[in-house]
């Protein structure tokens, strides 16, 4: 194993352009009862498009709309959670906003919006026998060792919507459920960001190697929806890949969904996330630092836990953000390496891990109660500069643990 020391102190600006420019691409949604989600019992796992037959009316409407609006069809996908079929089109000419506005008034169209881009929110930068546990300052910050006396996240399903993960890394040590929603014929795979985020949430504890995950006994489920962008040297995703990944969860919603990414407001993703939250999932998203480029969705969405770096609490009003370590965080990297990275991506991973600990001992906790509990737990330490404590959250659940 190798420990690569690579420190970054600030988030780097991200340029919106990508290798495949998506500024002319839009999402168009057509209603389709044939893809509707049925709540009576669990359905077989959502695996591939071939399970669905595209209704003739949808096919005809999509073909006619493309011809009338001079659109090129790129790809389509059924969204069971919304009983709809979603297409990615490229606008041949004309102003994209004008085309979207005209489509929105077309009776054949359920919804139309830009194909937004989302950026993963990180930059490279004695209780445990794990080799590098002493380098994990977040363990003390979260008062994790005491919380682990009560819970280590057993039987909790944590879905990580991110880039790919090095499933063979020594610090995972178990099979990871992985699903792919990225077309690797046109995108380059990225394993760095996903591996880092997954390790913070669920790296094995007390295996005499590597690091300690916040919820080391949780069941990690990787939804690969992001890829490597050479221009920004970061992992990026778009509305379409994220919609496919989230929609695939509707049959059996996970306990926790980690979204270590941020972008512009997105109506399609908001609708699917609302369904998942209503079905019992707790969603955690990265809240970018003040002044960072790009949007703040989905952390800006009601019902989603907005996870920010601890230092961001000094930027002004803390509103309803949850603050967790995100600067100089030890993470696992591909090929059994380790390093230090920074960003609200990692703050979100810490918060998702704590939520997994809570849901392991109180599975009926819904999203609104979890948000209330986390805010109370972090304010108990220092109302002026809050920081999350896993131990104090356990105390609020009436477990007899002693925090510092």
KARA-V844118 format. One record per pair of residues at least 24 apart in sequence whose ideal C-beta (glycine too) atoms are under 8 Angstrom apart, sorted by the first residue. I is the first residue (numbers start at 1). GAP is how many residues later the second one is. Records with the same first field share a line. If there is no record, write none. Layout:
I: GAP ; GAP
This chain:
1: 130 ; 169 ; 208 ; 209 ; 335 ; 336 ; 337
2: 334 ; 335 ; 336
3: 129 ; 334 ; 335 ; 336
4: 329 ; 333 ; 334 ; 335
5: 334 ; 335
6: 118 ; 119 ; 333 ; 334 ; 335
7: 118 ; 321 ; 333 ; 335
8: 115 ; 116 ; 117 ; 333 ; 334
9: 116 ; 318 ; 333
10: 113 ; 332
11: 110 ; 112 ; 277 ; 278 ; 281 ; 331 ; 332
12: 111
13: 280
14: 105 ; 218 ; 220 ; 279 ; 280
15: 216 ; 217
16: 101 ; 278
17: 214
18: 99 ; 211 ; 213 ; 214 ; 218
19: 210 ; 211 ; 212
20: 166 ; 167
22: 93 ; 95 ; 216
23: 73
24: 66 ; 67 ; 72
25: 49 ; 63 ; 64 ; 65 ; 66 ; 89 ; 90
26: 45 ; 62 ; 63 ; 64 ; 65 ; 70 ; 73 ; 74 ; 77 ; 86 ; 87 ; 88 ; 89
27: 59 ; 60 ; 61 ; 62 ; 84 ; 85 ; 86 ; 87 ; 88 ; 212 ; 213 ; 216 ; 241
28: 34 ; 37 ; 43 ; 58 ; 59 ; 61 ; 75 ; 81 ; 83 ; 84
29: 50 ; 53 ; 55 ; 56 ; 57 ; 58 ; 80 ; 81 ; 82 ; 83 ; 239
30: 28 ; 31 ; 32 ; 54 ; 55 ; 56 ; 57 ; 78 ; 79 ; 80
31: 52 ; 53 ; 79
32: 26 ; 46 ; 51 ; 52 ; 53
33: 50
34: 24 ; 44
35: 43 ; 44 ; 45 ; 48 ; 49 ; 50
36: 44 ; 47
37: 43 ; 44 ; 46 ; 213 ; 214 ; 238
42: 209 ; 210
43: 208
44: 207
45: 206 ; 207
46: 34 ; 201 ; 202 ; 204 ; 205
49: 28 ; 29
52: 26
54: 24 ; 31
55: 30
58: 27
61: 47 ; 48
62: 25
64: 44
65: 38 ; 41 ; 43 ; 44
69: 30 ; 33 ; 34
70: 24
71: 28
75: 108 ; 165
77: 163 ; 166 ; 167 ; 170
79: 164 ; 168 ; 193
80: 167 ; 170 ; 171
81: 165 ; 166 ; 169 ; 190 ; 191 ; 194 ; 195
82: 165 ; 186 ; 189 ; 190 ; 193
84: 26 ; 27
86: 154 ; 157 ; 182
88: 27 ; 152
111: 156 ; 157
113: 126 ; 153 ; 154 ; 155
114: 125 ; 150
115: 123 ; 124 ; 125
116: 122 ; 123 ; 147 ; 148 ; 150
117: 119 ; 120 ; 121 ; 146
118: 108 ; 118 ; 119 ; 120 ; 121 ; 124 ; 143 ; 144 ; 145
119: 113 ; 115 ; 117 ; 142 ; 143 ; 144 ; 175
120: 42 ; 43 ; 73 ; 106 ; 114 ; 115 ; 116 ; 117 ; 140 ; 141 ; 166 ; 225
121: 139 ; 140 ; 141 ; 165 ; 167 ; 222 ; 223 ; 224 ; 227
122: 71 ; 74 ; 75 ; 138 ; 219 ; 220 ; 221 ; 222 ; 223 ; 224
123: 218 ; 219 ; 220
124: 215 ; 217 ; 218
125: 202 ; 203 ; 204 ; 214 ; 215 ; 216 ; 217 ; 218
128: 77 ; 78 ; 84
129: 77 ; 78 ; 79
130: 73 ; 74 ; 75 ; 76 ; 77 ; 78 ; 79 ; 80 ; 81 ; 82
131: 77 ; 78 ; 79 ; 80
132: 78 ; 79 ; 198 ; 206
133: 78 ; 79
135: 76 ; 195
136: 75 ; 76 ; 193 ; 194
137: 188 ; 191
138: 62 ; 76 ; 186 ; 187 ; 191 ; 212
139: 73
141: 169 ; 183 ; 184 ; 246
142: 72 ; 182 ; 183 ; 208 ; 212 ; 246 ; 247 ; 248 ; 249
143: 246 ; 247 ; 248 ; 249 ; 260 ; 261
144: 68 ; 70 ; 246 ; 247
146: 244 ; 245 ; 248 ; 255 ; 256 ; 257
147: 207 ; 210 ; 243 ; 244 ; 246 ; 247 ; 254
148: 57 ; 209
149: 252
150: 207 ; 211 ; 244 ; 249 ; 251
151: 206 ; 207 ; 209 ; 210 ; 243
152: 53 ; 63 ; 64 ; 65 ; 66 ; 205 ; 208
153: 49 ; 61 ; 62 ; 63 ; 64 ; 65 ; 200 ; 203 ; 204 ; 207
154: 63 ; 64 ; 206
155: 62 ; 64 ; 205
156: 59 ; 62 ; 63 ; 99 ; 100 ; 200 ; 203 ; 204
157: 61 ; 62 ; 64 ; 97 ; 98 ; 99
158: 43 ; 44 ; 57 ; 60 ; 61 ; 62 ; 63 ; 96 ; 97 ; 98 ; 99 ; 100 ; 194 ; 195 ; 198
159: 62 ; 63 ; 64 ; 90 ; 95 ; 97 ; 98 ; 99 ; 122
160: 34 ; 37 ; 38 ; 41 ; 60 ; 61 ; 62 ; 63 ; 98 ; 100 ; 192
161: 62 ; 64 ; 65 ; 76 ; 81 ; 84 ; 85 ; 96 ; 97 ; 98 ; 100
162: 31 ; 32 ; 35 ; 36 ; 60 ; 61 ; 62 ; 63 ; 64 ; 73 ; 96 ; 98 ; 99
163: 26 ; 27 ; 28 ; 29 ; 30 ; 31 ; 61 ; 63 ; 64 ; 65 ; 72
164: 25 ; 26 ; 27 ; 30 ; 58 ; 60
165: 26 ; 29 ; 30 ; 33 ; 57 ; 59
166: 25 ; 29 ; 166 ; 167 ; 168 ; 169
167: 55
169: 26 ; 30 ; 163 ; 165 ; 166 ; 167
170: 39 ; 40 ; 166
171: 28 ; 32 ; 33 ; 36 ; 38 ; 39 ; 40 ; 42 ; 161
172: 26 ; 27 ; 30 ; 31 ; 32 ; 48 ; 160
173: 31 ; 34
174: 30
176: 44 ; 45 ; 46
177: 42 ; 43 ; 44 ; 45
178: 43 ; 44 ; 46
179: 42 ; 43 ; 44 ; 45 ; 66 ; 69
180: 44
181: 42 ; 43 ; 44 ; 60 ; 61 ; 63 ; 64 ; 67
182: 42 ; 43 ; 44 ; 45 ; 59
184: 43
187: 40 ; 41
188: 39 ; 40 ; 42
189: 35 ; 38 ; 39
190: 36 ; 37 ; 38 ; 45
191: 143
192: 43 ; 141 ; 142
193: 33 ; 41 ; 42 ; 67 ; 152
194: 28 ; 30 ; 32 ; 41
195: 136 ; 137 ; 138 ; 139
196: 135 ; 136 ; 137 ; 145 ; 149 ; 150 ; 153
197: 61 ; 63 ; 134 ; 148 ; 149 ; 151 ; 152
198: 24 ; 134 ; 151
199: 132 ; 133
200: 129 ; 131 ; 146 ; 149 ; 150 ; 153
201: 57 ; 148 ; 151 ; 152 ; 155
202: 151
203: 129
210: 122 ; 128
211: 119 ; 120 ; 121 ; 127
213: 140
214: 135 ; 136 ; 138 ; 139 ; 140 ; 142 ; 143 ; 176
215: 137 ; 138 ; 139 ; 141 ; 142 ; 145
217: 143
218: 38 ; 135 ; 138 ; 142
221: 33
223: 25 ; 26
226: 35
237: 24
239: 27 ; 29 ; 30
242: 27
243: 25 ; 26 ; 29
246: 26 ; 27 ; 30
247: 25
249: 27 ; 32
250: 25 ; 26 ; 29
253: 26 ; 27 ; 28
254: 27
255: 25 ; 26 ; 27 ; 101 ; 104 ; 108
256: 25 ; 26 ; 27 ; 28 ; 96 ; 99 ; 100 ; 103
257: 24 ; 25 ; 26 ; 27
258: 26 ; 90 ; 91 ; 94
259: 24 ; 25 ; 26 ; 27 ; 39 ; 45 ; 89
260: 25 ; 26 ; 84 ; 85 ; 86 ; 88 ; 89
261: 24 ; 25 ; 84
262: 24 ; 25 ; 26 ; 30 ; 32 ; 33 ; 34 ; 35 ; 36 ; 37 ; 82
263: 31 ; 32 ; 34
264: 30 ; 31 ; 33
265: 30 ; 32 ; 35
266: 31 ; 32
269: 28 ; 29
270: 27 ; 28 ; 31
273: 25 ; 28 ; 30 ; 31
274: 29
277: 26 ; 27 ; 90
280: 86
281: 86
282: 73 ; 77 ; 83 ; 84 ; 85 ; 88
283: 84
284: 64 ; 67 ; 68 ; 71
285: 63
286: 57 ; 58 ; 59 ; 61 ; 62
287: 25 ; 34 ; 57 ; 60 ; 61
288: 56
289: 26 ; 55
290: 25 ; 26
303: 64 ; 65 ; 68
304: 63
305: 46 ; 50 ; 62 ; 65 ; 66 ; 69
307: 37 ; 40 ; 41 ; 43 ; 44 ; 45
308: 36 ; 39
309: 33 ; 34 ; 35 ; 37 ; 38
310: 37 ; 77
312: 32
313: 72 ; 73 ; 74
314: 71
318: 68
320: 51 ; 55
322: 29 ; 49 ; 52 ; 53 ; 56 ; 66
323: 24 ; 55 ; 63 ; 64 ; 65
324: 24 ; 26 ; 27 ; 30 ; 63 ; 64
325: 25 ; 62
326: 24
350: 38
351: 37
354: 34 ; 36 ; 39
357: 33 ; 36 ; 37
358: 35 ; 36 ; 39
361: 33 ; 36 ; 38
362: 35
373: 24
